[in-house]
Amino acid sequence: MHTAAIEAEGLRKRYGDTHALAGLDLAVPAGTVCGLLGPNGAGKTTAVRILTTLLRPDGGRARVAGHDLLRHPDRVRAAIGLVGQHAAVDEVLTGRQNLTLFGRLHHLPRRAARARADELLDRFGLTDAATRPVSGYSGGMRRRLDLAASLVLAPPVLFLDEPTTGLDPRARSEVWDAVRALVAAGTTVLLTTQYLDEADQLADTVAVVDAGRVVAAGSPERLKDDIGGDRLDLLLHHAADLDRAAAVVAATTAATPSVDATALRISVPVGDRVNALAAVLHALRHEAVDVADVAVRRPTLDEVFLRLTDTRTVTV
């Protein structure tokens, strides 16, 4: 059983009349990725700023990497890495020079800083570009270098604040691979992201934040299951068959399908989609209803997100 690398209980933060955090609770097991999701203004960035000691809470308590956030902020800072939305590396310097500089800023001896830089360049697939100025790096390479810089002292906990914003799909995939490698080596990651597919790909657990509180938490699969079953989408060749097909499907599944111009959609219990699909297709074939296409789909994190959160426009 994993111990918690990040624990927060009842965190509160207020800006004037605005409650950025209104009693946020969070627990992230060691060696896992937690995706922190929520609309703009929900409190995600405030939570990250507090947990990384950049902001003091008005109330509540938290522990990061086993250290009390308020009593020992220096110990917390020594145990974490933070990668923000914007690259922190110097574009004029080479990749190796950047990492060596970060090592020296962390008070590593010159030789140790160079050795750590080479180790990280190899780990993140940047050795071939080590002597090139960062200005010539692709977006994905820069973000991987950012990740490497945050790990100069091998912190056990890493905060990633929207690390792939603005990257193309290939660059995002490169960053995802780098994050997976970190977690496989034992790093705990708290990830905030606007890309729900990113959380689905990377997160072991997801915490959905709204109005300064965690309104739902669990694995992506569990959250999808909680909002409803799987769905069958049936596209018919002939719109004239829709009413008859709807009656057949309702009789077969004991549920009422939704109907549009040429398609039927029916929700089925979690884990029963294969049996339901087989039964529905058999019944429709028996009634000579011509099915042009069929799809089986699970709820998505987008649907979880929309179900659980409000729409906001203010970023906190």
Summary of the structure (lengths in Angstrom):
residues: 316
radius of gyration: 24.3
end to end distance: 34.2
largest distance: 79.0
contacts: 1029
relative contact order: 0.15
helix: 39%
strand: 28%
